[in-house]
């Protein structure tokens, strides 16, 4: 696994790469989108239609991130904001060897004791930085109260796949999930909320560790999918 994370300035069009959301559909593990629908999207078809759940999920991301940082006394890196402040050339993390595998993680977590990551250019390439000083990653989710029972049974598989994808492209040893359910039920690896009571350790499975066999499957299936995309694009 890699020791350093490649952050690049890249095309914002999701059709230019395979990311953490698409990989679960490609492997047939996404309950909302099939591999065929994903292929149609990459060939120019319509993408997901924005809805209120997506809007408020995005708006709530900072609140969940802040809760995770505060409750666990950790410092986070938001690649989107780093790019906006010209501290990094982009917000896309790219696989060290496979250019079309790339994504934009919600947050990276600094190693304890650090106030800042270290960023270096590679071979004078101003479109890329190699960053170090990162402990692990964080995936942020918001969910409706209706989905509480699903979360009670465990992390939805397509979200686990998303975290595994980010583990694969970063080489990090751990990826956490923090979720806010119904606007008032917060959960992470060490905390759950029951009114004013906080119970530690109940959701220790919210820490995802690398599955190297799954990573190999992801690379194999994503490569097949990408070759199909390129072949279909050449025909049109």
C-alpha positions as CSV (number, residue, x, y, z in Angstrom):
1,X,0.0,0.0,0.0
2,X,1.1,3.6,-0.6
3,X,2.6,5.7,2.1
4,X,1.7,9.0,0.6
5,X,-1.5,10.4,-0.9
6,X,-1.7,11.9,-4.4
7,X,-3.9,14.9,-4.5
8,X,-4.4,16.2,-8.1
9,X,-6.1,18.9,-10.1
10,X,-8.4,16.9,-12.3
11,X,-11.5,17.1,-14.5
12,X,-14.5,17.6,-12.3
13,X,-16.7,15.5,-14.6
14,X,-17.3,12.2,-12.8
15,X,-17.4,10.5,-16.2
16,X,-13.6,11.1,-16.5
17,X,-12.8,8.6,-13.7
18,X,-14.3,5.8,-11.6
19,X,-14.9,6.9,-8.0
20,X,-16.1,5.7,-4.7
21,X,-19.8,5.9,-5.6
22,X,-19.6,4.2,-9.0
23,X,-17.5,1.3,-7.8
24,X,-20.4,-0.3,-5.8
25,X,-22.6,-0.2,-8.8
26,X,-19.9,-1.7,-11.0
27,X,-19.6,-4.6,-8.6
28,X,-23.4,-5.0,-8.4
29,X,-23.6,-3.9,-4.7
30,X,-25.5,-0.6,-5.1
31,X,-29.2,-0.7,-4.2
32,X,-30.0,2.4,-6.2
33,X,-28.1,2.0,-9.4
34,X,-27.1,-1.0,-11.6
35,X,-24.0,-1.5,-13.6
36,X,-25.9,-1.0,-16.8
37,X,-27.3,2.4,-15.6
38,X,-23.8,3.4,-14.6
39,X,-22.5,2.5,-18.0
40,X,-25.2,4.6,-19.6
41,X,-24.2,7.5,-17.5
42,X,-20.5,7.2,-18.5
43,X,-21.6,7.2,-22.1
44,X,-23.4,10.5,-21.7
45,X,-26.7,9.5,-20.1
46,X,-28.3,11.5,-17.3
47,X,-26.8,11.3,-13.8
48,X,-28.6,11.3,-10.5
49,X,-31.4,13.8,-10.2
50,X,-30.8,16.2,-7.3
51,X,-33.3,15.9,-4.5
52,X,-33.9,17.2,-1.0
53,X,-32.1,14.3,0.6
54,X,-29.0,15.0,-1.4
55,X,-29.2,18.7,-0.7
56,X,-29.6,18.3,3.1
57,X,-27.0,15.6,3.2
58,X,-24.5,18.0,1.7
59,X,-25.6,20.9,4.0
60,X,-25.3,18.6,7.0
61,X,-21.8,17.3,6.2
62,X,-20.0,20.0,8.1
63,X,-22.1,19.5,11.2
64,X,-21.4,15.8,11.2
65,X,-17.7,16.4,10.5
66,X,-17.5,18.9,13.4
67,X,-19.2,16.5,15.8
68,X,-16.7,13.7,14.9
69,X,-13.7,16.0,15.3
70,X,-15.0,17.5,18.7
71,X,-16.1,14.2,20.2
72,X,-12.9,12.4,19.3
73,X,-10.5,15.3,19.7
74,X,-9.2,15.0,16.1
75,X,-8.3,17.5,13.4
76,X,-9.7,17.1,9.9
77,X,-8.6,18.0,6.4
78,X,-11.3,19.1,4.0
79,X,-9.8,18.8,0.5
80,X,-12.5,21.0,-1.1
81,X,-11.7,23.9,1.3
82,X,-7.9,23.3,0.9
83,X,-8.4,23.8,-2.9
84,X,-10.6,26.8,-2.5
85,X,-7.9,28.5,-0.3
86,X,-5.2,27.6,-2.9
87,X,-3.4,25.3,-0.4
88,X,-3.7,22.3,-2.7
89,X,-4.0,22.2,-6.5
90,X,-7.2,20.1,-6.4
91,X,-9.5,18.0,-4.3
92,X,-9.2,14.7,-6.1
93,X,-7.2,11.8,-4.7
94,X,-5.8,9.5,-7.3
95,X,-4.7,5.9,-7.2
96,X,-0.8,5.8,-7.3
97,X,-0.7,3.5,-10.4
98,X,-4.1,3.6,-12.1
99,X,-5.1,7.1,-13.2
100,X,-8.8,6.4,-13.8
101,X,-9.4,5.3,-10.2
102,X,-9.8,8.6,-8.2
103,X,-12.3,10.2,-5.9
104,X,-12.9,13.0,-3.4
105,X,-13.1,11.8,0.1
106,X,-15.2,13.7,2.6
107,X,-12.4,14.2,5.1
108,X,-8.9,13.1,5.9
109,X,-7.8,12.9,9.6
110,X,-4.5,14.2,10.7
111,X,-2.1,12.1,12.8
112,X,-2.4,13.0,16.5
113,X,-0.1,15.9,17.5
114,X,0.0,17.4,14.0
115,X,-1.6,20.7,13.1
116,X,-1.0,20.4,9.4
117,X,-0.2,17.8,6.8
118,X,2.9,18.0,4.7
119,X,2.5,18.6,0.9
120,X,5.3,18.2,-1.7
121,X,5.3,18.5,-5.5
122,X,6.5,15.6,-7.6
123,X,8.9,16.2,-10.5
124,X,7.8,19.8,-10.5
125,X,4.2,18.9,-11.4
126,X,2.1,21.8,-10.3
127,X,-1.1,19.9,-10.8
128,X,-0.3,17.3,-8.1
129,X,0.8,17.2,-4.5
130,X,1.9,14.3,-2.4
131,X,0.6,14.7,1.1
132,X,1.7,13.0,4.3
133,X,0.8,13.2,8.0
134,X,-2.6,11.6,7.5
135,X,-3.8,9.0,10.1
136,X,-7.0,7.8,8.4
137,X,-10.0,8.9,6.4
138,X,-13.6,9.8,7.2
139,X,-16.8,9.1,5.3
140,X,-19.8,11.3,6.4
141,X,-23.4,10.2,6.1
142,X,-26.8,11.6,6.9
143,X,-29.8,9.4,6.9
144,X,-33.6,9.7,7.5
145,X,-35.2,8.3,10.6
146,X,-36.9,5.7,8.4
147,X,-33.5,4.1,7.7
148,X,-32.6,3.7,11.4
149,X,-33.4,0.0,11.4
150,X,-31.1,-0.6,8.5
151,X,-28.2,1.2,10.3
152,X,-29.0,-0.8,13.4
153,X,-28.2,-4.0,11.4
154,X,-24.9,-2.6,10.3
155,X,-23.3,-0.2,7.8
156,X,-25.0,-0.5,4.4
157,X,-22.8,-2.5,2.1
158,X,-22.5,0.1,-0.7
159,X,-21.1,2.6,1.9
160,X,-18.5,0.0,3.1
161,X,-17.5,-0.5,-0.6
162,X,-17.1,3.3,-0.9
163,X,-14.8,3.3,2.1
164,X,-12.8,0.3,0.8
165,X,-12.3,2.2,-2.5
166,X,-10.8,5.2,-0.6
167,X,-8.6,2.8,1.4
168,X,-7.4,1.4,-1.9
169,X,-6.5,4.6,-3.6
170,X,-4.9,6.2,-0.5
171,X,-3.1,3.3,1.1
172,X,-4.4,4.3,4.5
173,X,-4.9,1.7,7.2
174,X,-8.3,2.8,8.3
175,X,-11.5,4.6,7.2
176,X,-14.1,5.7,9.7
177,X,-17.8,6.4,9.1
178,X,-19.8,9.0,11.0
179,X,-23.6,9.2,10.5
180,X,-26.4,11.4,11.7
181,X,-29.8,9.6,11.6
182,X,-33.0,11.5,11.7
183,X,-31.3,14.8,12.6
184,X,-30.5,13.7,16.2
185,X,-29.0,10.2,16.3
186,X,-25.2,10.6,15.9
187,X,-23.0,7.6,15.6
188,X,-19.3,7.0,15.1
189,X,-16.8,4.3,16.1
190,X,-16.7,5.5,19.8
191,X,-20.0,7.3,20.3
192,X,-23.7,6.9,20.0
193,X,-26.4,9.3,21.2
194,X,-29.4,8.4,23.4
195,X,-30.8,11.7,24.5
196,X,-28.1,13.2,26.7
197,X,-26.4,9.9,27.3
198,X,-23.3,8.9,25.3
199,X,-22.3,5.3,25.1
200,X,-18.8,4.5,23.9
201,X,-17.8,1.5,21.9
202,X,-21.2,0.4,20.7
203,X,-20.4,1.1,17.0
204,X,-16.8,0.0,16.9
205,X,-17.6,-1.6,13.5
206,X,-17.7,1.9,12.1
207,X,-14.0,1.6,11.6
208,X,-13.3,0.0,8.2
209,X,-10.0,-1.7,7.6
210,X,-8.5,-2.6,4.2
211,X,-9.7,-5.7,2.5
212,X,-6.9,-6.5,0.0
213,X,-8.9,-9.3,-1.8
214,X,-11.8,-6.8,-2.3
215,X,-9.3,-4.2,-3.6
216,X,-8.0,-6.7,-6.2
217,X,-11.6,-7.4,-7.3
218,X,-12.3,-3.7,-7.5
219,X,-9.2,-3.2,-9.8
220,X,-10.2,-6.1,-12.0
221,X,-13.8,-5.1,-12.4
222,X,-13.1,-1.4,-12.7
223,X,-10.5,-2.1,-15.4
224,X,-13.0,-4.2,-17.4
225,X,-15.7,-1.5,-17.0
226,X,-13.3,1.2,-18.1
227,X,-12.2,-0.7,-21.2
228,X,-15.9,-1.1,-22.1
229,X,-16.4,2.6,-21.6
230,X,-13.5,3.5,-23.9
231,X,-14.5,1.0,-26.6
232,X,-18.1,2.3,-26.6
233,X,-16.9,5.9,-26.8
234,X,-14.7,5.1,-29.7
235,X,-17.7,3.7,-31.6
236,X,-19.8,6.9,-31.3
